[in-house]
Amino acid sequence: MRKWISSWFWTVLVCAQADVGLQPAPVPASATNSTGLSSLATNQVKVLPAMPVSVFEFTDSSRDPFFPHSDRFKKKAVAVTNAPPDPLLGFELILNGITGVPGRRMALINRRAVQAGEETELPGPQGRRIRVRCVEVLEDSVVVLIGNSSQPKTLTLRQ
């Protein structure tokens, strides 16, 4: 087996070296046109026929042949609402701590320190920034205004 592989390798190598020196055959004069170019179609790209395109039309009476009880071709009703989405949906304020003396208390809301009367922006849902204004810092709670709301919200420490 080893001898056969060795002889096969040398045969391929010798044939490859012999092919390097070959020149293409000359084109006969009768095969050239007036511009001097060959009219033989040896190197022309074969034109393939166009592939047919499948076109499917789905109507209300269409059904899937593999899943006949499926309702994926039926149109679904879309609920239309005119109310804008609530920007605070999914936003939660957490009072992490309160520190300071009774005259100058500071609150830690969502890991951000604020004093009474200060306003800060906190990261909200979907990359939005929510404005929070600290109205008052009490001994165990904080009164804040969120966004443009006029109703204060009280945050209490977790027990």
Summary of the structure (lengths in Angstrom):
residues: 159
radius of gyration: 40.7
end to end distance: 83.6
largest distance: 110.5
contacts: 260
relative contact order: 0.09
helix: 16%
strand: 27%
